[in-house]
Amino acid sequence: MGVGVRLVKNDVKYAEQVFKLSSDPGVKDVLGIKVDHIDDTIEFISNIVQQESEGKVINRIILNEQDEVVGITSLKHIDRGDGICHIGTWIGVPFWGQGYNEASKVEILKIAFNELKMDYVFAGAKESNTRSRRAQEKLAYMTIGVETEFPNELTIVEKEAKTKCVLNVVKREDFAKFLTGHII
């Protein structure tokens, strides 16, 4: 992996840095989010903090080794009670291609599998988002193209994205093998 990251709870003290990164068209347009003013980011953070207190999500700010905000990663639908959740990650444009996506995914997946005891963590990507699709395909522990095997999860992803998506999954045993250095 190479780069170090630290995941910290979302807090309004990060609003300015998150606003700056999420306002970039490279992030804003792909995610389809409304971040026209810092108040939008403050509202987003407040909503996330509330959802986290209700046990619906785990949302973390990704900090690099210099304590700069590089993006956000989250686990959604953690309250279903079926050993399944979904992961979402975005990295700010200035930090693309530096390994932060994989490093942050490893850390949040440790939470999913070790703390939350999930069996499957699904990752979707808009069919049109080739950057996200390629990033997921590079992850050794990710099983690509599971739309047919898990149609209900694909429906959830497409409903949230409001468009056609691909669906991939990280299975507990594959991630465990990855962490112990076994080839998957």
Stockholm file with secondary structure:
# STOCKHOLM 1.0

chainA/1-184         MGVGVRLVKNDVKYAEQVFKLSSDPGVKDVLGIKVDHIDDTIEFISNIVQQESEGKVINRIILNEQDEVVGITSLKHIDRGDGICHIGTWIGVPFWGQGYNEASKVEILKIAFNELKMDYVFAGAKESNTRSRRAQEKLAYMTIGVETEFPNELTIVEKEAKTKCVLNVVKREDFAKFLTGHII
#=GR chainA/1-184 SS CCCCEEEEECCGGGHHHHHHHHHSHHHHHHHTCCCSSHHHHHHHHHHHHHHHHTTSEEEEEEEETTCCEEEEEEEECTTSSSSEEEEEEEECGGGTTSSHHHHHHHHHHHIIIIISCCSEEEEEEETTCHHHHHHHHTCTTEECCCTTTCHHHHHHHHHHHTSCEEEEEEEHHHHHHHHTTCCC
#=GC SS_cons         CCCCEEEEECCGGGHHHHHHHHHSHHHHHHHTCCCSSHHHHHHHHHHHHHHHHTTSEEEEEEEETTCCEEEEEEEECTTSSSSEEEEEEEECGGGTTSSHHHHHHHHHHHIIIIISCCSEEEEEEETTCHHHHHHHHTCTTEECCCTTTCHHHHHHHHHHHTSCEEEEEEEHHHHHHHHTTCCC
//
